[in-house]
C-alpha cells in the first residue's frame, strides 16, 4: 500500500487498499480522473453499491491530486448529490 496515498486527506488504510485495487498506488495517478468512474468500478468489482461517502472521498482525493487544498470528504456531499441528479 502506498504511504503517499495515505498522505492525502481522508485516505486511510481501507481507502488506500480500495484505490490500489483500482490500479492507483500514487496520488499523481488520481489527477484528472473521474471520481464517479472510480466509484462505479469499485462497486462493480465488489458486486454491490458502496456507501456514497466513498464517492465523496474519491472526489476529495482527485481534487487534491489535481492541486486543490485538502477538504473534509463531507464537503463534497452536495456536489455528489448534484451530480447524481444529472446522471
Biotite code that builds the C-alpha atoms (Angstrom):
import biotite.structure as struc

atoms = struc.array([
    struc.Atom([0.000, 0.000, 0.000], chain_id="A", res_id=1, res_name="UNK", atom_name="CA", element="C"),
    struc.Atom([1.273, 3.429, -0.899], chain_id="A", res_id=2, res_name="UNK", atom_name="CA", element="C"),
    struc.Atom([2.117, 5.647, 2.017], chain_id="A", res_id=3, res_name="UNK", atom_name="CA", element="C"),
    struc.Atom([1.890, 8.558, -0.431], chain_id="A", res_id=4, res_name="UNK", atom_name="CA", element="C"),
    struc.Atom([-1.843, 7.922, -0.913], chain_id="A", res_id=5, res_name="UNK", atom_name="CA", element="C"),
    struc.Atom([-2.303, 7.942, 2.860], chain_id="A", res_id=6, res_name="UNK", atom_name="CA", element="C"),
    struc.Atom([-0.864, 11.461, 2.960], chain_id="A", res_id=7, res_name="UNK", atom_name="CA", element="C"),
    struc.Atom([-3.988, 12.702, 1.174], chain_id="A", res_id=8, res_name="UNK", atom_name="CA", element="C"),
    struc.Atom([-6.721, 13.957, 3.470], chain_id="A", res_id=9, res_name="UNK", atom_name="CA", element="C"),
    struc.Atom([-9.490, 11.406, 4.042], chain_id="A", res_id=10, res_name="UNK", atom_name="CA", element="C"),
    struc.Atom([-7.420, 8.449, 2.780], chain_id="A", res_id=11, res_name="UNK", atom_name="CA", element="C"),
    struc.Atom([-6.860, 5.823, 5.435], chain_id="A", res_id=12, res_name="UNK", atom_name="CA", element="C"),
    struc.Atom([-5.747, 2.218, 5.067], chain_id="A", res_id=13, res_name="UNK", atom_name="CA", element="C"),
    struc.Atom([-9.075, 0.919, 3.731], chain_id="A", res_id=14, res_name="UNK", atom_name="CA", element="C"),
    struc.Atom([-9.441, 3.642, 1.086], chain_id="A", res_id=15, res_name="UNK", atom_name="CA", element="C"),
    struc.Atom([-5.803, 3.203, 0.048], chain_id="A", res_id=16, res_name="UNK", atom_name="CA", element="C"),
    struc.Atom([-6.480, -0.531, -0.428], chain_id="A", res_id=17, res_name="UNK", atom_name="CA", element="C"),
    struc.Atom([-9.593, 0.229, -2.493], chain_id="A", res_id=18, res_name="UNK", atom_name="CA", element="C"),
    struc.Atom([-7.641, 2.638, -4.687], chain_id="A", res_id=19, res_name="UNK", atom_name="CA", element="C"),
    struc.Atom([-4.865, 0.061, -5.112], chain_id="A", res_id=20, res_name="UNK", atom_name="CA", element="C"),
    struc.Atom([-7.470, -2.454, -6.271], chain_id="A", res_id=21, res_name="UNK", atom_name="CA", element="C"),
    struc.Atom([-8.373, 0.096, -8.949], chain_id="A", res_id=22, res_name="UNK", atom_name="CA", element="C"),
    struc.Atom([-4.710, 0.292, -10.003], chain_id="A", res_id=23, res_name="UNK", atom_name="CA", element="C"),
    struc.Atom([-3.997, 3.572, -8.235], chain_id="A", res_id=24, res_name="UNK", atom_name="CA", element="C"),
    struc.Atom([-0.972, 3.454, -5.982], chain_id="A", res_id=25, res_name="UNK", atom_name="CA", element="C"),
    struc.Atom([0.302, 7.041, -6.176], chain_id="A", res_id=26, res_name="UNK", atom_name="CA", element="C"),
    struc.Atom([-1.533, 10.373, -5.829], chain_id="A", res_id=27, res_name="UNK", atom_name="CA", element="C"),
    struc.Atom([-0.396, 11.510, -9.285], chain_id="A", res_id=28, res_name="UNK", atom_name="CA", element="C"),
    struc.Atom([-2.444, 8.663, -10.783], chain_id="A", res_id=29, res_name="UNK", atom_name="CA", element="C"),
    struc.Atom([-5.594, 10.359, -9.457], chain_id="A", res_id=30, res_name="UNK", atom_name="CA", element="C"),
    struc.Atom([-5.036, 13.696, -11.191], chain_id="A", res_id=31, res_name="UNK", atom_name="CA", element="C"),
    struc.Atom([-7.636, 14.280, -13.883], chain_id="A", res_id=32, res_name="UNK", atom_name="CA", element="C"),
    struc.Atom([-9.531, 11.075, -13.127], chain_id="A", res_id=33, res_name="UNK", atom_name="CA", element="C"),
    struc.Atom([-13.312, 10.861, -12.948], chain_id="A", res_id=34, res_name="UNK", atom_name="CA", element="C"),
    struc.Atom([-14.217, 10.047, -9.334], chain_id="A", res_id=35, res_name="UNK", atom_name="CA", element="C"),
    struc.Atom([-17.643, 8.749, -10.402], chain_id="A", res_id=36, res_name="UNK", atom_name="CA", element="C"),
    struc.Atom([-15.997, 6.276, -12.768], chain_id="A", res_id=37, res_name="UNK", atom_name="CA", element="C"),
    struc.Atom([-13.642, 5.138, -9.978], chain_id="A", res_id=38, res_name="UNK", atom_name="CA", element="C"),
    struc.Atom([-16.593, 4.671, -7.634], chain_id="A", res_id=39, res_name="UNK", atom_name="CA", element="C"),
    struc.Atom([-18.589, 2.722, -10.220], chain_id="A", res_id=40, res_name="UNK", atom_name="CA", element="C"),
    struc.Atom([-15.602, 0.481, -10.974], chain_id="A", res_id=41, res_name="UNK", atom_name="CA", element="C"),
    struc.Atom([-15.162, -0.271, -7.266], chain_id="A", res_id=42, res_name="UNK", atom_name="CA", element="C"),
    struc.Atom([-18.855, -1.103, -6.925], chain_id="A", res_id=43, res_name="UNK", atom_name="CA", element="C"),
    struc.Atom([-18.616, -3.417, -9.947], chain_id="A", res_id=44, res_name="UNK", atom_name="CA", element="C"),
    struc.Atom([-15.525, -5.126, -8.528], chain_id="A", res_id=45, res_name="UNK", atom_name="CA", element="C"),
    struc.Atom([-17.300, -5.827, -5.260], chain_id="A", res_id=46, res_name="UNK", atom_name="CA", element="C"),
    struc.Atom([-20.710, -6.611, -6.727], chain_id="A", res_id=47, res_name="UNK", atom_name="CA", element="C"),
    struc.Atom([-22.587, -4.066, -4.601], chain_id="A", res_id=48, res_name="UNK", atom_name="CA", element="C"),
    struc.Atom([-23.071, -0.326, -4.196], chain_id="A", res_id=49, res_name="UNK", atom_name="CA", element="C"),
    struc.Atom([-20.726, 1.212, -1.683], chain_id="A", res_id=50, res_name="UNK", atom_name="CA", element="C"),
    struc.Atom([-21.767, 3.969, 0.666], chain_id="A", res_id=51, res_name="UNK", atom_name="CA", element="C"),
    struc.Atom([-21.934, 7.275, -1.262], chain_id="A", res_id=52, res_name="UNK", atom_name="CA", element="C"),
    struc.Atom([-19.351, 8.666, 1.163], chain_id="A", res_id=53, res_name="UNK", atom_name="CA", element="C"),
    struc.Atom([-16.805, 6.590, -0.752], chain_id="A", res_id=54, res_name="UNK", atom_name="CA", element="C"),
    struc.Atom([-17.567, 8.700, -3.819], chain_id="A", res_id=55, res_name="UNK", atom_name="CA", element="C"),
    struc.Atom([-17.212, 11.868, -1.736], chain_id="A", res_id=56, res_name="UNK", atom_name="CA", element="C"),
    struc.Atom([-13.796, 10.627, -0.625], chain_id="A", res_id=57, res_name="UNK", atom_name="CA", element="C"),
    struc.Atom([-12.755, 9.835, -4.204], chain_id="A", res_id=58, res_name="UNK", atom_name="CA", element="C"),
    struc.Atom([-13.837, 13.353, -5.209], chain_id="A", res_id=59, res_name="UNK", atom_name="CA", element="C"),
    struc.Atom([-11.675, 14.800, -2.456], chain_id="A", res_id=60, res_name="UNK", atom_name="CA", element="C"),
    struc.Atom([-8.655, 12.692, -3.421], chain_id="A", res_id=61, res_name="UNK", atom_name="CA", element="C"),
    struc.Atom([-8.930, 13.557, -7.134], chain_id="A", res_id=62, res_name="UNK", atom_name="CA", element="C"),
    struc.Atom([-9.187, 17.257, -6.313], chain_id="A", res_id=63, res_name="UNK", atom_name="CA", element="C"),
    struc.Atom([-6.134, 17.103, -4.056], chain_id="A", res_id=64, res_name="UNK", atom_name="CA", element="C"),
    struc.Atom([-4.149, 15.202, -6.682], chain_id="A", res_id=65, res_name="UNK", atom_name="CA", element="C"),
    struc.Atom([-5.033, 17.997, -9.099], chain_id="A", res_id=66, res_name="UNK", atom_name="CA", element="C"),
    struc.Atom([-3.626, 20.628, -6.763], chain_id="A", res_id=67, res_name="UNK", atom_name="CA", element="C"),
    struc.Atom([-6.662, 21.663, -4.721], chain_id="A", res_id=68, res_name="UNK", atom_name="CA", element="C"),
    struc.Atom([-6.248, 22.135, -0.987], chain_id="A", res_id=69, res_name="UNK", atom_name="CA", element="C"),
    struc.Atom([-7.394, 19.264, 1.219], chain_id="A", res_id=70, res_name="UNK", atom_name="CA", element="C"),
    struc.Atom([-11.002, 19.440, 2.382], chain_id="A", res_id=71, res_name="UNK", atom_name="CA", element="C"),
    struc.Atom([-13.043, 17.032, 4.503], chain_id="A", res_id=72, res_name="UNK", atom_name="CA", element="C"),
    struc.Atom([-14.844, 14.417, 2.417], chain_id="A", res_id=73, res_name="UNK", atom_name="CA", element="C"),
    struc.Atom([-18.274, 15.618, 3.557], chain_id="A", res_id=74, res_name="UNK", atom_name="CA", element="C"),
    struc.Atom([-17.764, 18.969, 1.861], chain_id="A", res_id=75, res_name="UNK", atom_name="CA", element="C"),
    struc.Atom([-18.259, 17.060, -1.420], chain_id="A", res_id=76, res_name="UNK", atom_name="CA", element="C"),
    struc.Atom([-21.670, 15.644, -0.481], chain_id="A", res_id=77, res_name="UNK", atom_name="CA", element="C"),
    struc.Atom([-23.708, 18.480, -2.019], chain_id="A", res_id=78, res_name="UNK", atom_name="CA", element="C"),
    struc.Atom([-21.682, 18.293, -5.239], chain_id="A", res_id=79, res_name="UNK", atom_name="CA", element="C"),
    struc.Atom([-22.157, 14.500, -5.376], chain_id="A", res_id=80, res_name="UNK", atom_name="CA", element="C"),
    struc.Atom([-25.894, 14.905, -4.939], chain_id="A", res_id=81, res_name="UNK", atom_name="CA", element="C"),
    struc.Atom([-25.987, 17.446, -7.770], chain_id="A", res_id=82, res_name="UNK", atom_name="CA", element="C"),
    struc.Atom([-24.011, 15.053, -9.981], chain_id="A", res_id=83, res_name="UNK", atom_name="CA", element="C"),
    struc.Atom([-26.301, 12.133, -9.228], chain_id="A", res_id=84, res_name="UNK", atom_name="CA", element="C"),
    struc.Atom([-29.255, 14.233, -10.324], chain_id="A", res_id=85, res_name="UNK", atom_name="CA", element="C"),
    struc.Atom([-27.663, 14.718, -13.759], chain_id="A", res_id=86, res_name="UNK", atom_name="CA", element="C"),
    struc.Atom([-26.722, 11.066, -14.387], chain_id="A", res_id=87, res_name="UNK", atom_name="CA", element="C"),
])
